[in-house]
Amino acid sequence: LQIPFSRSEIHLTDSLENICEKSSEWTAVVHATTGKGVYARRASLNLKQVPDRPTIHQLAEACSDFLDTYEDELVSFARHEHKEPVREFCHERIS
């Protein structure tokens, strides 16, 4: 059985190593329709101010905590294609 590189354990582990560093590209905002707090990529927003550092730090810390807890399970899960990956991983597998 040959596994594509994009689904290989080495590639997935390498990809996760630096993923939390990218949290500085995101910020907490209020969803216009639901009124709930969500994270959005800063480049996709028309922000006049840079988000405060505590928010960025909190997201990076939450990312690190999540990976510390679920990295092995996430790598195993990502090795296969899923129809609804967020629902299957977040709501069924780890909830």
C-alpha positions in Angstrom: 0.0 0.0 0.0 1.5 3.3 -1.1 0.6 6.4 0.8 0.7 9.8 -0.9 3.3 12.1 0.6 0.6 14.6 1.6 -0.9 12.0 3.8 2.4 10.5 5.1 3.1 10.7 8.8 6.4 12.6 8.2 4.7 15.3 6.1 1.8 15.6 8.6 4.1 15.8 11.6 6.3 18.4 9.9 3.3 20.5 8.9 2.0 20.5 12.5 5.4 21.5 13.9 5.1 25.2 12.8 1.3 25.5 12.5 0.9 27.4 15.8 3.3 30.1 14.7 0.8 31.0 12.0 -1.7 32.0 14.7 -0.4 35.6 14.4 -2.2 35.7 11.0 -5.6 35.3 12.8 -7.6 37.4 15.2 -10.8 37.1 17.3 -13.8 38.9 15.8 -17.6 38.9 16.3 -19.4 37.0 13.5 -21.8 39.5 11.8 -24.7 37.1 11.5 -24.5 35.0 14.7 -22.9 37.5 17.1 -20.6 34.7 18.3 -16.8 35.1 18.7 -14.8 33.4 16.0 -11.3 33.5 14.6 -10.7 35.0 11.1 -7.6 35.4 9.0 -6.5 39.0 9.4 -5.6 39.3 5.7 -9.2 38.7 4.8 -10.5 41.5 7.0 -10.4 45.2 6.5 -8.9 46.0 9.9 -7.8 49.5 10.8 -6.1 48.3 14.0 -3.7 45.5 14.7 -5.3 43.1 17.2 -3.8 43.2 20.7 -1.0 40.9 21.5 -2.8 39.1 24.3 -5.4 37.8 21.8 -2.7 36.6 19.5 -0.8 35.0 22.3 -3.9 33.3 23.6 -4.6 31.7 20.2 -1.0 30.5 19.9 -1.2 29.0 23.4 -4.6 27.3 22.7 -3.1 25.9 19.5 -0.1 24.5 21.3 -2.3 23.0 24.0 -4.5 21.4 21.4 -1.6 19.9 19.6 0.0 18.6 22.8 -3.2 16.8 23.6 -4.3 15.6 20.1 -1.2 15.5 17.8 -0.9 11.8 17.5 -4.6 11.4 17.0 -4.7 14.2 14.4 -1.8 12.7 12.4 -3.5 9.3 12.4 -6.9 10.9 11.4 -5.3 13.1 8.6 -3.7 10.1 7.0 -7.1 9.2 5.4 -9.6 11.3 3.5 -12.8 12.2 5.3 -16.1 13.5 3.9 -16.7 15.9 6.8 -13.3 16.2 8.6 -14.2 18.9 11.1 -17.4 17.1 12.2 -15.8 13.7 12.2 -12.7 14.8 14.2 -14.0 17.5 16.5 -17.5 16.3 17.2 -17.2 12.5 17.0 -13.6 11.5 17.6 -12.4 13.8 20.4 -15.6 15.2 22.0 
